């Protein structure tokens, strides 16, 4: 009996440990949404979610309301069915990830800067800068049409996302000074290489970000997410940004505001991450859907007449600006082929 007692105690402790890991002792805490663990330990509603996730969520919404937590294969996920609640939750998640909490004073400063630089004359200047950066990214190796050019292949969405993200980044955070690279061509080349590197690091982190918020990363992915986050902070650091030229007033005013309010530099770098061009994916999706085949054929036939020195400028008049943008897109957009996902010109 004396020998069996330690064995029984060990088995009991092991059983309790297994039940704990399976989530059997997880209880709803104060101020938390309703918790539903299902009937199967650990698995919870995993099978129902795999078979028909939409039907499961509708059933849970009818049972618990617009916000609820359910167990799926060992993990607990909170679902928000009310679209009007998305924004506060996303802001809270971003604050937790970046450890920066935006105050009402910050919101007022951002609103003031946005009115000044994203409307009227400020928007004209930013649009012109955007067009110049788009031309650097898309027209840098478009020749006069003589000679054979190398073809490159890429997915249409990825190419659109790439170009819009990089041009937006250069427009907001500035360009490499020609003096630093000894020539304008080398400075533009640095902008292309630097923005390309940032884009791919940003995409990698973007794929991990949902799991970062839910805290369901594996140890390996957690290390990679932390590495990517710190690398992007370094890309967007205030110190490096202030060494550039053509920085948008929208960014420089925010940097100056935080400097005057004694915000630590490392915290400013985190805010820069929040200000990075994260809407590029949505814009690229629109570009993807507007690439109709007739326009694709037109661009393919007319590209040979595009000049290496083609320059697109914007006008204050909306009609003229639209015409210039359309003309610029037909000269600048590389050959799209939605069937083969091929384009010519850009790396």
DABEL-V119125 format. One line per field, one symbol per residue. ss: DSSP state (h for helix, s for strand, l for the rest). psi: psi as a letter, one per 20 degrees, with the letter a starting at -180 (. if undefined). A space follows every 10 residues. Layout:
BEGIN
ss=???
psi=???
END
This chain:
BEGIN
ss=lhhhhhhhhh hhhhhhhhhh hlllllllll lllsssllll lllslhhhhh hlhhhhhhhh hhhhllssss ssllssssss llhhhhhhhh hhhhhhhhll lllhhhhhhh hhhhhhhllh hhhhhhhhhh hhhhhhhhll llllllllll sssllhhhhh hhhhhhhhhh hhhlsllhhh hllhhhhhhh hhhhhhhhhh hhhhhhhhhh hhhhllllhh hhhhhhhhhh hhhhhllhhh hlllslllhh hhhhhhhhhh llllhhhhhh hhhhhllllh hhhhhhhhhh llhhhhhhhh hhhhhlllll lllllllhhh hhhhhhhhhh hhllllslll lssslll
psi=hhhhghgggg hgggghgghg hijhjpqprq jqrqpoiaio qghckgghhg gnhghghggh ghgiahprpq poliqppppo iohiigghgg ggghhggilp pprhhggggh gghghgijqc hhhgghgghg ghhghhhhjh koaiiqrpqp qqqqqggggg gggggghggh ggjrqpphhh jiqhghghgg gggghggggh hggghhhigh hggilkqrgg hgggghgggh ghgggjqggh giirrkpqhh ghhhghghgh jkpqhhhhhh hhghiqmijh ggghggggij mqhghggggh hihhipqhjp ppqqqhphgg ggghhgghhh hhproqoihi lqrpfq.
END
